[in-house]
């Protein structure tokens, strides 16, 4: 088992800054500055008072920051009497469950397709490859028929079950695990390790970049999705914050709701920014190269 400790995933991103990177940094800095401007605007826009929100021409930076928009958002209930906090709670719970299940299913299935031997292994791989060819809009009607037959319409689990399988995530994990030498598996089996022990103690630590990629893909797919609430949910108490955002943006009283819309957009955006900041280096390692050294 000592041999296993010498193997680790190749890291593409340098661990620390060196002076040799300075010319490249100077080249990228102007572009990065330009790209960060929308982020700065989102934060400034959320804390503008009403008169600055409707000001023309609009100003980039807020002059008199206020939290009134945030208080107004959470104090204002919808026409059905459901508080905004309920939508936000639904989104948080659904996202956590889906991200966890997506990571588990993608990694354990990728491990099975890559390293285990069974009869329908090739068939499952082909099905997953075919699944990546279809966009979501092409399967709306078949998906609705299946969900209706399963009795998931107007059910909380309709937010979870149809989206926990990620064909792209499974493909990335399998390709990543394919790079792990079989000798590692053989050494673990000689020491008496079961397939589950190999998966937990060897495979998962070596595929952290792929796990981070799946986490981002599943998070963004669920957190930003309003179509499930709009299509399959009738009870407002089961709908998500993304759906509330869509109804807020299409409200007839658009001018009066500018403040709530701005702070709601910030709430939707912040988790995406945070998760990408913490996991982006591992995502780059997955996309650029995967392997063992």
Buried (B, 14 or more C-beta within 10 A) or exposed (E): EEEBEEBEBEBBEEEEEEEEEEEEEEEEEEEEEEEEEEEEBBBBBBBBBBEBBEEEEEEEEBEEEBEBBBEBBBEEEBEEEBBBEBBBEBBBBBBEBBBEBBBBBBBBBBBBBBBEEEEEEEEBBEEBEEBEEEEEEEEEEEBBEEBEEEEBBEBBBBBBBBBBBBBBBBBBBBBBBEBBEEEBBEBBEEEEBEBEBBBBEBBBEBBBBBBBBBBBBBBBBBBBBBEBBBEBBEEBEBBBBBBBBBBBEEBEEEEEBBBBBBBBBBBBBEBBEEBBEEBBBBBBBBEEBBBEE
